[in-house]
Amino acid sequence: MSPTGVDHVLLTRFNLPTPGVEGLIRAREGWLTERADLFERYCASSVARQTTPFTWIVYVDPESPGWLFDRLRPYVDRGLLRAVLRTEVGPAELAEDLAAAVPRPGSHLLTTNLDNDDGLATDFLARLRTVAPLPAARAVYLTRGLVLGPGGLYLRTDPDNAFCSVLEPWSGARTSWSERHNEFAQVMPVVRLHGSPAWLQVVHGSNVSNRVRGRLVAPDAYRAQFGSLLDEAPVPSTGLRVTDAVLRQPWRLLRDGARTALRETGLRVLGREGYESMKHRLRVIRTGA
């Protein structure tokens, strides 16, 4: 039990079997190897640098190859994470695993979603812990972060990002996996913490939905909070930053606006299941899978 009465649990889906579009991506040869590399390079290394107490549950497909368990074992042995074998995780399974991970719970539970290919600033967890617990559940977002892509490092503000957290009483806890990360405002009050970048998204070949967003920046200003996570970020020239601000950033905004409009129209016309089914069929057509 935490001295503050708040138990903080990070939740990560490493390679749970996933239907639909994500399942096609995960089935590609080399996906798991690349994801293990990204996990070690960005995710696990940044979690290890956090300064406040936490428990980390990482869900792993029990049918995973032996080499993956070998790569995860050192993190388990040192107590950084708990590898939990599941083929699916519903509310009942998650409640069971949370109870096992925190056998002497305090008054409140704070859960945070963390994708296995992303990273955290060193003060990410500490900043979340500045939010005082209340009798009712609240979603919490750290709104500013960085995006590392092939073209460089980008500063982004995203008020409803994937690094979502839920702070709530243990009794009847819903957790940060109870809703899609951008839909919590529809079901509970939201706290948004601003300030310096708190998270790092890595855009790479096997991303399902992430893409470069934000403003091109030089990495030096953020090394104190992200350390070696930014070693591969190039330093952009002044000319490149101007070009990005004048031409590329407006184009990205138009692209994202068009995608959002299409998604909202698709959800409204087809419903969520119909929309996801359509995305799956389009992916099959494009990839030939």
Secondary structure, DSSP 4 states (H G I P E B T S, - for coil): --TTSEEEEEEEESS----HHHHHHHTSTTHHHHHHHHIIIIIIHHHTT--S--EEEEEE-TT--HHHHHHHHHHHHTTS-EEEE-S---HHHHHHHHHHH-SS--SEEEEEE--TT-EE-TTHHHHHTTSPP-SS-EEEEE-EEEEEETTEEEEEE-TT-SS-EEEEESTT---TTSS-TT-GGGTS-EEEE-SS--EEEE--TT-SS----SEEE-GGGGHHHHGGGGTT-----HHHHHHIIIIIHHHHHHHHHHHHHHHHHHHHHHHHHHHHHHHHHHHHHHH--
